């Protein structure tokens, strides 16, 4: 029953996440066409990294991971009223702290912009950051609201909220940018204001649902509460790990800016294509797993945690192995099809595709932490992932500097991508070993057989996809339908053929994960069958 609920809830989150990623893809296509890999785009990428750092620290990262297990424990042991009091206290303290940090940041940036010796890229980055910095407050509180709703097994609305960012962003590029001036340096400010507005929207849309569950507004600044102390005690080590990780991301952006003005933008667009398949399944799975693991941990049911890890890993491998190989094979055609228009030139395509090829194998290893880290957090152990993260981040920084100093100019940004993949591989392996030492084996033998089947099928799929794309592209180019229609047709036909071949091969191999995916899709589209099998709706209520 719980496995059905996990895959069903993952399907719900995946559906809205797919919508968000799809809108994000449209957004990125527009950003590529309007700004390309120009200096304004790179300045925006660096500036936007700062509020995202706060989002990861105090929003969907350390705070959410620390809050959910304690919130569930308080609700199970002391009732709803006590749990909501805890929520008000945490929201009040976090909101006040973030507001103070953002205000200090805005004052500091304003003073810095008065300096006459600032370079053009730095001045533009700081000006954009000053507008987007308040987004950190709104998105962190929105992420905390998402965590609360997820703890009630309500996944639909929190998964929908990020769609608002992309909708507002798209409308700003299409409708507002032209009013901000004739050049990219002026128009990029419209995008910054759209980010600010989107933070407000993502928070506001969740408030009515929170109130329906029992949340009421009110200040409650109480650091003496034992549950509050436990939340921030658990958050402390995780924040340290997240801070190091996110600072390293920022350093990546700055190092890319040091390489060349186009490098941050090229890395950004390649990362977006990695996040698309990862967010559809892996991030959705992680969202569902934290409250599920927390419930098992509260009952000290470690055996069920191991069974859930096994089930989740096998399904994750089934999806991510072919996605990784497919993205590697079709890296340049996909970048060309999606981004190459207006300001995004053929050179921009080459630079972005190169980084994407190095990122593609990481699609699998990036996803491993989505299973292992929630298991540690559910056990209220935020220190172990931090310790591992510190070492792997140090490894990544060392690899990044090595590749930058030794690789040719046009490959240096790809070296940053490779360093990320190698470091995350080490991170996933170490977390798996430590979790094995803590809980025992999740039946690695069955996971290994599953990975082997998927890898064999995906390897055949990848080779066939390469030949299929070459043939289809030549065919449509011969019809003289135009470059862009030919590119779109070749990529879509190749992807469709790859999916069909992979499914057929895994069916022939009798992969049980195929049945899990089919049943998940059936329950998603046939509501009556979902209710009959799962016995509860998306909100987790009878």
Phi, psi and omega in degrees: 000316182290323177299322177297318181294320179298310183290328177292313179295322175299322177297320178296311179297319180298322180299310180289326177294322176298319176299314179297316180294323177296315175297323177297325178294318175298317178301314181292326175299317179293318178298321178296316181292323183277328188235343178057217176253044184277174177299315178300322179293316179296321177297319178296317180301315180294316182295319182292339178296329184293304177297330175294329176299315178294322178301317180289327181285307190253355181253254188283358182263252190296316184294314180298317181295325179280327186284316188302310180299321181289321178298316179295319179297315179297321180292320181288324186267327187234000173098170185296317184298319179292322179294319180290329174297317176301317180299316180297320180295316181293316180298318180298314183292316180293316180300316180295316180297313182294321179299320179294317180296316181295318179298316178297321178296317180296318179296315180297319179294319180300318178293321181295325181291345178281348180289132182281348187262012178289140174287164183298316181292318180293317180298317180294320179298315180293321179296319177291322180296322180300324179286319188273348185301319178299340175305330181300319180295310185295316185286330177292316177293324177295320179293324177293322175298320176300316181297319179297313180296322178297326180294339174268010182060031171258107187249343189292304183297314177301325178287332179283327187308316179299340177300329182296323177303313183290321179298312181295320179298313181298314180297323179295317180295318185282321191252330188257325182308315180300336180278349182268358178140173185271353186234160182300327181299327178273320185292334182295339179291331176297323179293321179298317178293329177295321177298316177303311181295324181294327177298316176299317183295318182294328176285313186296326185291339183267346185298315180301320180292322176300318180294326179293334178273347177128359181289139175227141180291154178159141178281137178210082183269089186226101178273357181271346179300131185294326178290321177297316179298323180291320178301310182286334174294319176289327183289328185306302179297320180296322178297321178299314179296316178297320181299315180297317180297312184289326174296324177295323175298316178298318177298323175302314179298317181292320177295323176296320176296330177290325180297306182189161182293337182274342190296314179301321180292319179297318177295320181300311183293325177291321177297323181299323179287335174285319183293336183298301178291328180296317182290330183297320184240308188295313180293322177297317179298318179298321179300319181285324188290325185301307178294328178294310177301321182297321178297317177297317182295323179298331178264004182057034181265076183290331178297321179290327175299315180296319179295323178292321177298315179301311181299316183292317181296317181297318179289326177295315179297322181299326182270317191279331179297309177293327178297320180295313181292320178297319179292326177294316183291321186255024185304304183292314178302322180291315178300315181297316182296317188276315193255335191283096172194156182049246186283348180269100189272179177298325176295319176300321178298314180299315182294317181290318181296323179298314177296321181296323179297325178281331178284330191305314178298336180287347179304324179286310185288330175299328185283337184299320181295338179293341176261314187286317184297314177302329178295317176295316181296322179295329176280005182060037175244092178265354184281320184298310177300329179293312181300316178295318181297322180298314180293318182288328176293320175299320176297317181297318180297318179296317179295319180300312180297322179298313182293322180296319184281340187246340184270157176298158186307312186286356179248353186299318181294328175293329175297324175297321178295315180297320179300321178297315182295314181297317181294319180291331175297313178298318181301313181296318180296315182295317178299319179297317180295316181292322178293324175298318178294332182277315188247341187104187185276134172275024185072068182298335181298313180293325177294319179296316177298319179298315179296320180297315177299314181296318182294318179297313180296320182290327178295315176298317179300317182297315179297315180296323181295322180298313179292321181296317181295318179300318182292313183295320180296316178298321181296311182288328175295326177293334178282351180056047178272354183109152185296310184294313176301322179295319178298314181297313181298316182297317181291314183294318178295320180296317179295317179298316178296321179296315180298314180298317181295316181296314179299317179297318180293317180289331174294317178295328178277359180060045178289121180294336181296330177300318178296323178298316181294317180297316179295324178296316179295321180296317179292331181288321185264344177247091189298319182299320179292324178299315182295319180296320184278318187266332176076011179200160182270187185299328182284356180080018180249150180294000000 
